[in-house]
Amino acid sequence: MNMSKILIISGLILLITGIFLYIFEDKLNWIGTLPFDFRYENNHTKIYAPFGSMIIVSIILSFLFNFFSKLFK
């Protein structure tokens, strides 16, 4: 597969993901407020590490990747 095809496909995936997040942003307000999302705010410092959200996104992406790799194999 050419590099140009990979870039076009990844750009389309990012575009579709962005449109999906834009349309359903009011339904996805739980992202970033899960129990394992770490947030620390001080007068001069703000630290945010969304560990819980990263775990959920990782599980979903792993499932989708395995599904599509078996589907197109």
C-alpha atoms as an extended CHARMM CRD file, in Angstrom:
* protein
*
        73  EXT
         1         1  MET       CA              0.0000000000        0.0000000000        0.0000000000  PROA      1               0.0000000000
         2         2  ASN       CA              1.3600000000        3.4210000000       -0.9490000000  PROA      2               0.0000000000
         3         3  MET       CA              2.1320000000        6.0220000000        1.6450000000  PROA      3               0.0000000000
         4         4  SER       CA             -0.3310000000        8.3550000000       -0.0670000000  PROA      4               0.0000000000
         5         5  LYS       CA             -3.1900000000        5.8780000000        0.3500000000  PROA      5               0.0000000000
         6         6  ILE       CA             -2.3270000000        5.3920000000        4.0170000000  PROA      6               0.0000000000
         7         7  LEU       CA             -2.3210000000        9.1620000000        4.5820000000  PROA      7               0.0000000000
         8         8  ILE       CA             -5.6500000000        9.6120000000        2.7810000000  PROA      8               0.0000000000
         9         9  ILE       CA             -7.3110000000        6.7830000000        4.6970000000  PROA      9               0.0000000000
        10        10  SER       CA             -5.9830000000        7.9970000000        8.0510000000  PROA      10              0.0000000000
        11        11  GLY       CA             -7.1300000000       11.5390000000        7.2010000000  PROA      11              0.0000000000
        12        12  LEU       CA            -10.6200000000       10.2730000000        6.3880000000  PROA      12              0.0000000000
        13        13  ILE       CA            -10.7360000000        8.3180000000        9.6430000000  PROA      13              0.0000000000
        14        14  LEU       CA             -9.7120000000       11.4370000000       11.5910000000  PROA      14              0.0000000000
        15        15  LEU       CA            -12.3270000000       13.4990000000        9.7280000000  PROA      15              0.0000000000
        16        16  ILE       CA            -15.1170000000       11.0170000000       10.4560000000  PROA      16              0.0000000000
        17        17  THR       CA            -14.0410000000       10.7900000000       14.0990000000  PROA      17              0.0000000000
        18        18  GLY       CA            -14.0220000000       14.5720000000       14.3940000000  PROA      18              0.0000000000
        19        19  ILE       CA            -17.4880000000       14.8890000000       12.8510000000  PROA      19              0.0000000000
        20        20  PHE       CA            -18.7970000000       12.1720000000       15.1770000000  PROA      20              0.0000000000
        21        21  LEU       CA            -17.3390000000       13.9060000000       18.2410000000  PROA      21              0.0000000000
        22        22  TYR       CA            -18.6910000000       17.2830000000       17.1050000000  PROA      22              0.0000000000
        23        23  ILE       CA            -22.2190000000       15.9590000000       16.5910000000  PROA      23              0.0000000000
        24        24  PHE       CA            -22.4000000000       13.8760000000       19.7720000000  PROA      24              0.0000000000
        25        25  GLU       CA            -20.3610000000       16.0710000000       22.1520000000  PROA      25              0.0000000000
        26        26  ASP       CA            -23.3220000000       16.5950000000       24.4970000000  PROA      26              0.0000000000
        27        27  LYS       CA            -23.8090000000       12.8190000000       24.7920000000  PROA      27              0.0000000000
        28        28  LEU       CA            -20.0840000000       12.1790000000       25.3950000000  PROA      28              0.0000000000
        29        29  ASN       CA            -19.5940000000       14.5080000000       28.3620000000  PROA      29              0.0000000000
        30        30  TRP       CA            -18.6260000000       11.5300000000       30.5720000000  PROA      30              0.0000000000
        31        31  ILE       CA            -15.2710000000       11.3420000000       28.7870000000  PROA      31              0.0000000000
        32        32  GLY       CA            -12.7430000000       12.9360000000       31.0930000000  PROA      32              0.0000000000
        33        33  THR       CA            -14.7940000000       12.4570000000       34.2560000000  PROA      33              0.0000000000
        34        34  LEU       CA            -14.3140000000        8.7320000000       34.7930000000  PROA      34              0.0000000000
        35        35  PRO       CA            -13.1010000000        7.4330000000       38.1780000000  PROA      35              0.0000000000
        36        36  PHE       CA             -9.4640000000        6.8930000000       37.0860000000  PROA      36              0.0000000000
        37        37  ASP       CA             -9.0970000000       10.2950000000       35.4140000000  PROA      37              0.0000000000
        38        38  PHE       CA             -6.5560000000       12.2360000000       37.4440000000  PROA      38              0.0000000000
        39        39  ARG       CA             -7.0360000000       15.9830000000       37.8630000000  PROA      39              0.0000000000
        40        40  TYR       CA             -4.9350000000       18.2860000000       40.0270000000  PROA      40              0.0000000000
        41        41  GLU       CA             -5.4380000000       22.0390000000       40.1440000000  PROA      41              0.0000000000
        42        42  ASN       CA             -3.3740000000       24.4860000000       42.1260000000  PROA      42              0.0000000000
        43        43  ASN       CA             -2.9980000000       28.2570000000       41.9150000000  PROA      43              0.0000000000
        44        44  HSD       CA             -0.2860000000       28.0290000000       39.2640000000  PROA      44              0.0000000000
        45        45  THR       CA             -0.4870000000       24.4330000000       38.0880000000  PROA      45              0.0000000000
        46        46  LYS       CA             -3.1000000000       22.3250000000       36.3430000000  PROA      46              0.0000000000
        47        47  ILE       CA             -2.4260000000       18.6500000000       35.6850000000  PROA      47              0.0000000000
        48        48  TYR       CA             -4.8710000000       16.3700000000       33.9350000000  PROA      48              0.0000000000
        49        49  ALA       CA             -4.1820000000       12.7130000000       33.1020000000  PROA      49              0.0000000000
        50        50  PRO       CA             -7.2120000000       10.8430000000       31.7320000000  PROA      50              0.0000000000
        51        51  PHE       CA             -6.1350000000        7.2960000000       32.6560000000  PROA      51              0.0000000000
        52        52  GLY       CA             -9.6950000000        5.9340000000       32.8230000000  PROA      52              0.0000000000
        53        53  SER       CA            -10.6400000000        7.4410000000       29.4680000000  PROA      53              0.0000000000
        54        54  MET       CA             -7.4370000000        6.1150000000       27.8950000000  PROA      54              0.0000000000
        55        55  ILE       CA             -8.2370000000        2.5950000000       29.1050000000  PROA      55              0.0000000000
        56        56  ILE       CA            -11.7690000000        2.7350000000       27.6640000000  PROA      56              0.0000000000
        57        57  VAL       CA            -10.5500000000        4.1250000000       24.3200000000  PROA      57              0.0000000000
        58        58  SER       CA             -7.7920000000        1.4960000000       24.1950000000  PROA      58              0.0000000000
        59        59  ILE       CA            -10.2660000000       -1.3410000000       24.7580000000  PROA      59              0.0000000000
        60        60  ILE       CA            -12.6220000000       -0.0170000000       22.0760000000  PROA      60              0.0000000000
        61        61  LEU       CA             -9.8170000000        0.4970000000       19.5400000000  PROA      61              0.0000000000
        62        62  SER       CA             -8.3730000000       -2.9660000000       20.2470000000  PROA      62              0.0000000000
        63        63  PHE       CA            -11.7780000000       -4.5350000000       19.7080000000  PROA      63              0.0000000000
        64        64  LEU       CA            -12.3210000000       -2.6290000000       16.4460000000  PROA      64              0.0000000000
        65        65  PHE       CA             -8.8330000000       -3.4140000000       15.1470000000  PROA      65              0.0000000000
        66        66  ASN       CA             -9.2050000000       -7.1400000000       15.8880000000  PROA      66              0.0000000000
        67        67  PHE       CA            -12.6930000000       -7.2010000000       14.3570000000  PROA      67              0.0000000000
        68        68  PHE       CA            -11.6040000000       -5.5150000000       11.1130000000  PROA      68              0.0000000000
        69        69  SER       CA             -8.3780000000       -7.5010000000       10.8500000000  PROA      69              0.0000000000
        70        70  LYS       CA            -10.3360000000      -10.7470000000       11.0850000000  PROA      70              0.0000000000
        71        71  LEU       CA            -12.9960000000       -9.4250000000        8.7370000000  PROA      71              0.0000000000
        72        72  PHE       CA            -10.5120000000       -8.5510000000        5.9680000000  PROA      72              0.0000000000
        73        73  LYS       CA             -8.2140000000      -11.5500000000        6.4420000000  PROA      73              0.0000000000
